[in-house]
């Protein structure tokens, strides 16, 4: 890729907020390119994690972040303003390459790339049903998605197989590149880059944990019921979200459940390091079937096997590494799996080793190179 040609990224999350695909790709491309990362336009009254700068992401070499806000609340006018402001930002910066994460909000920018000859890539990482407003969901699914898929001159990238199937209805130039984790950066913090795993201590309870946002898609009830069925096991819940108060109220009756609240990234990984198992307890629906959760790879990078519900993408990954990712159905089965692994430390250690092997395929060193080749035209999409 020509170093002189800037890569503009219309980011899906505010830099410094949640750890996700857009900032990771920007960080990877910034190693050898000038990257302009356009934060999503923060609307008035925004509370979603994607709009909050928590300081989780430090500044990255080669990346210039543009902060953007709006006095408008989410709605039709906000959507039109987002289209115009993304277009004008791209028009003024005149990048050689564009990566857009929005099926609506970046269509004018994609048109400009077509007319100017800049190569553009559309990354489909979130199913439109996550949008709160019905009109926005409809516009993204019916209008935005087919247009974005066809306008992107470098093709499209989908982060899960079902998202790829959605895109293939509109364009054959679509590749599959899942979420992942930067192992080199994590290894510096965690000491796991060498492939070492932490041996469980015999003088403490077996520890199971969840790291993430306490949203409506998390099955807190199945975790709390498993905690009730496994009183000798410690359950650690790391994070925050709209269901935090509900979780606190339900957990009061359980002495083996600990809530940490929101933690800096270093402390998050310290908590994972002291877990024996990680949890991905999603409710199974159309949205979670299309999610490739970053938390899975965070657990794996720390050598922790994972127990998860049977969402479509998680079932796919489990087929690649069945010891590292075991699927459960219901609190009873979850509790039984926890008890079995707490008794069989050899099986637990073997599952941890498989986690470390499996996560290598989800390293941003691998994923970023695939996306960069497609953006450059060295590797076709689809």
N, C-alpha and C positions, 0 to 999 in steps of 0.2 A: 504494500500500500504506500502511495506517495506521501512522505512525511509532510510535504508542503500543503497537502489537501486536508483540511480540517474534517473531523468526523463529528457531526452534530447528533446528539441523542435527545429525543423528546422523552424524558424519563417518566417511568410509571410511579415513582415514589420520590419524595423529597430527600435530597442528599443529607445524610445524618440521621435518617429515620430508620425504617425497617431494613433489614439486610436482605437484599433481593437481587433479581436478575439484572435490572437496569444498572444499578451502581457497580455490580460485579463486572458486567461487560465493559462499562466505562473504565474501570480500574485496569482491566486487562488490556484494552485498546490503548490506554494512556501510556503503557510501557514503551510504545514505539510510534505513537501518533499524538497529534494535538487534538484533544477531545473537548468539545463544548457540551456540557451537560445542562440541559434546560429543565430545571425543576418543574414539576406540575404546578399549575397556577392555583395557589391556595385560596379557596373561596371564603367568604365571610362566614364565621361561625364554625369552621371546619374542626372536627374532633377525631377523624379517622387517623390511624397510625401512619398511613401513607402520606399525610400532610403535616406530620409533626417532626421537627428536627430535635432528636433526643441526644445528639452528639455521638451516636453509635458509630458513625463513619468519620474517621479523620480525613483530612485533606489527602488527595491522591496525586502523585506525580503525573504530569501531563494532562490533568483534567481541570478545566475551569468551570465552576458551577455558577449558574445564573439563577438567583433567587427571584421568585415572581409571586405576586399576590393580586387579589381582586376584591373589590368591595361588593361584588355580586354574590348572591347565594346560588347553590346548584339549581339549575333550571335551564329553560330554553335560551335565555339571554346569556347565561354563563357559558353554555355550550358554544354559542356563536362567537362569543368573545375569545374562547379558547382556540377555536379554529383560526380566527384572525391573528391573534397574538403569536401562535405557533408559526403561522405562515410568515409574518413580518420578521420574527426572530431568525428564521431560516433564510429568508430573502436577504436580510442585512448581513448575515455572517457568510453567506455564499459558500457553504461547505462542499467538499468534493463528494462526501458520503453522508447519508442520513440514516439513522435507525429510529423508527417510530414505534411506540408501544400502544398507541390508541387506535381502535377501529373507527372512532369519531374523535375529532379534535385535531387531527393531523392530515386530513384529506387534502386541504389546500397546499400544505407543504409537500405532500407527495406529488401533487399535480405539478408544482413548480420544479421539482426534481426531474420529472418526465420532460418538461419543456427545456430545462437548462442542461440536461445531460448528466446531472449528478446521480450517482447510484444510490438507490434507496432500498432499505430492507424493513419489512414489517414484522415485528415480533408479537406473537399472539400468546400472552401469558396468563390472561384472566378471562374467564367466561363472563359474558355480559350480565348474567343473572346476579353477579355480585353488586351491581349498581342498584342504588336504593330507589330511584325514580323509574316508574314503569315506562315513561316515554323515552328515557335515556336507554333503557334495556332494549326497547323495540328498535330505536334508531341504530344502536350499535350492531344488533344482530341482523336486521333486515337490510339496512342501507350501508352502514360503515364497514362491516366485515367483508362483504363481497367487493366493495370498491377498493378498500385498502389492499386486499389480496391481489387485485388486478393491476393497481397502480404501481405497486412496489417493483421497480425494475430489476432489483436483485433477488426478487422472490420473497418468500416468507419463512419464518421459523416458528414452530409451535413447541411449547414446553411439555406437552403431554400427548399421548396417542389420540385421545378423543378430541383434543383441540386440533390436532392435525387432520383428523377425519372431518371436522367442521370446515376447515380451510380448503380441503381437497374438493369440496363441493363447488368451489368458486375458482380455484386455480390449481393446476397440477404442479406448480413450482413452489413446493412447500416441503421443507425438511423438518426433521424432529431433533431438537437439541434440548434436553431436560435441564432442570435446575441443577445446581451443584455448589461446590465450596472451594475456596482458594486454599489448598492444602499447604502451600509454602508459607502463607501469612499466618494460618492457624498453627502450623507446626512451631513457629517462633514463640507463640504464646503458650502452647499446651505441652510441648515436649513429646508429642505423639508422632512427629514426622518420621522418626526412625522405625515406627511400627511397634513400639512398646505399648502395652496396655497395663492399666493399673490392676494389680491383684486385689481381690476383695479382702477386706480386713475381717478376721474372725471375731474381733471384739466389738463389732458394731452390727446393728440390724441390716439385713438385706435392704437395698435402697432402689426404689423405682421412681422415675421422674418424668415430668412433662415440662417442656419449654415452649412458650408461645403466647399467642393472644387469646384471651378468654372470650371468644366470640360465640355466636349462636350455632356455629358449625362444629364446635367442640362438644363431645359427649361427656360432660363432667359427671353425669349420673353414673355411667358405667365405671368410671375411675373410682368414685367414692364408694360404690357398692363393692368393688374389688378390694378396696382398702378395709371395708368392714369385714369381708371374708378372710382377709389376711392380716390379723391384728399384730403379728410379729414382724411385719414388713413396714418399712418407712416409705411414705409417699411424699415426694417433694414437687410442688407446683410452682414453677418459675414464670412470672409474667403478670399481666394485668389485662383489663378489658371490661366491657360492659357487664359481664357475668361475674365480676370479682366479688361483689357484695353477696350475691346468691351463693357463690362457692364458699365464702367465709361462713355464712349462716349454716350451710349444710355440713361443713367440716368441723364445727364446734363440738359435735358429739363424738368425734374420732380423734383419739390421742396420737395416732400414727400418721396424721396428715399435717404437713408444714407448708405454708405459703410464704414465699419470699418477697412478693411484689416485683416491680420492675428493677432490673439490675443492669449495670454496665456490662459490655460484652465480655470483658476479662472475667468478671465474676460469674457470668452465665456459664462460661466454659469451665470455671472452677467447680461449679455445681455439677455439671455434666460429668466431669472427671471423677467425682465421688459417687456417681450413680453406678448401679450394676446393670440396669436396663433402662432404655428410653421408651416413651410411649408416644404414639400418634393416634389419639382416640377421636377420629373424625366421625361425625354422623354421615351416613352414606346417602348422597343425593347427587343431583346433576352437576352441582358446582364442585363438590369434593371429588367426584369421579374424574374431574379434569384437572386436579391439582397435583403438582409434583412438589411435595413439601420440602423446603430447605432444611427444616429441623431434622429430617431423616438423615441427611448427609452430615449435619453437625454431630449427631450422636455417633454415626459410623466413624467420622474422623477422629473421635476420641476413643475408638475401640469398643463402643457399646452396642450390643445387639438391640434390636427394636421389636416391640410388639405393637401391631397396628390393626385397625379395622379394615374390612375388605373393600375399600374404594378401588375403582378400576385401575388407576395408575399404580397404586401400592401393590395390587395383585400382580401387575406386570413385573415390577421390580423384585417382588418376592420370588418370582420364578427364576430370577438370575442368581439370587443369594438367599435360599430358603432358611439357612441357619441364622443369617444376619438379620432377616426380616421375617417374622412369623405373624401370620394373620389370625386374629381371634374374632369370635362372634359372641358377644354378650359378656356380662361381668363374671359369670361362673367359669367360662372357659379362660378368661383373662386371669382370674385368680388361680386356676389350676396350673396354667403355664408358668406363672410367677413362682408358685410353690415348687414345681418340678425343677426349674432352673436354680432356685435357691438351694436345693439339695444336691444338685449335680454340678459341682464347680468345674469339672472337666468339660462338660457340654457347654457351660457358660463361657469358658475360656476359648473353646473352639469357635463358638459363635462370634466372640469378640475378634478373633483373628480373621474370620471371614469378613467381618465388617470393614476392617482395615484394608483387606484386599479389594472388596467391592467398591469402596469409595474412590479408588484410583480412577475408575472410569467416569467419575462425576467431578473430577478436578477441573477448575476453570482453566488450567493450562491446556487441557484437552478440549473442553467445550468452547472456550474463547477462540482457539485456533480454527475450529470448524466454522464458527460464525464469521470470523474474519475472512476466511477463504471464500465463503459465499458472498460476502459483501464486495470483495474484490473481483468476483467473477471467475475465480479459479476453481470453484466447486459449485455446480448448479444446484438450485433449490429443488428438491423433489427427486 
